[in-house]
């Protein structure tokens, strides 16, 4: 492991309150600014120390990262606009880490956030990319729920999972959410209530689909010498467009990225204390955990058992399914939660011990399923 | 309405894709043949019952149709066709449809 003072580490996090119905004066920039201030305070870094900025947002347009730098009043030698959706957090971290270690910047603010009114959300999902605009929106497909309903059907056929199995996963995340004051849905849920809930797109019910919220997240990456209670990035791996959309979507890019990820970390799945898996849908939680090797024999039932028994602490914020999905902040939400766990800041839901965390990112539906996948292994430095 | 669904075959290596690509993911060629599939096997199906930001006229049936050449196409199902059966393909307003069993 690099232990030089120039090693890039995560030094602090911020997250605004997530809200289902934002007021008329809530803007994307105002949320990003609030998360940024909180992260700088949490990291003990001054506003004037920031010399790098990365941002991911679906609703920042027509502004870009440079407009945001202006509005936040930061002068930067390193600037990044990211458009990788659920994989944006780790994509920005992958680049920011190298920028700090190479000396292009010393303190980078990584931001993501969105305010998406129903009409803006509809435009976003209908014009997500040209393939969606041309071949899915005319159906209409109504957004990603129908595509992941079909993917979940395929996973059920391949694995023998039933709706109640996904329900157990959703209930487990809601149980974590009950201990997170930042989650928008905190009332405990039973599998019976899950099975009786309204369907959105068979077999997915309302509890399988992320609640869209307004909110923003922030992470500060800086040199180790500048950080208090730093979190080390032991490894970070990605594989995007792994199968050209020619597969069935049940294997992500993590399947091929995992061996190098663990090798660079010098660790394996058994060493991990707490995990954040990008949970746009329960089926993708399982797919990514299998791809990362958390159940070596691919036994889905045993994996679900480990999650519901808390033998494996997964999505301790409640995940996006219960905490909410603030657009492009969905990926950064998990990185914030894992950093909080490693720094002992996850009040009421702190995992003990929390030395090693795994975070995944997944997303950007190209046609039938996500085209981006990445993961990081993080370590608390004493 | 046009009969069938257009897909693309690489002139160089024969890989079939849907939707179109600029370069062939297998061999890097930029030269494609346009082909039309008039039927496919329906692999899976769902019923969309609600969608954020829009009012649906009623439930919408959607599914995955596997072309004989290989690619999978997301289609609208307008009849009571069931997974595992062969369906006839058409394109209406850019939207691939599986109207009936074939």
Interface residues (C-beta under 8 A of the other chain):
Chain A: X118 X119 X120 X121 X122 X125 X131 X134 X135 X136 X138 X139 X140 X141 X142 X143 X145 X146 X147 X149 X150 X153 X154 X157 X198 X199 X200 X201 X202 X203 X212 X244 X246 X248 X367 X368
Chain B: X17 X19 X21 X25 X43 X44 X45 X46 X47 X48 X49 X50 X51 X52 X53 X54 X56 X60 X62 X63 X64 X70 X71 X72 X73 X74 X75 X76 X93 X94 X95 X96
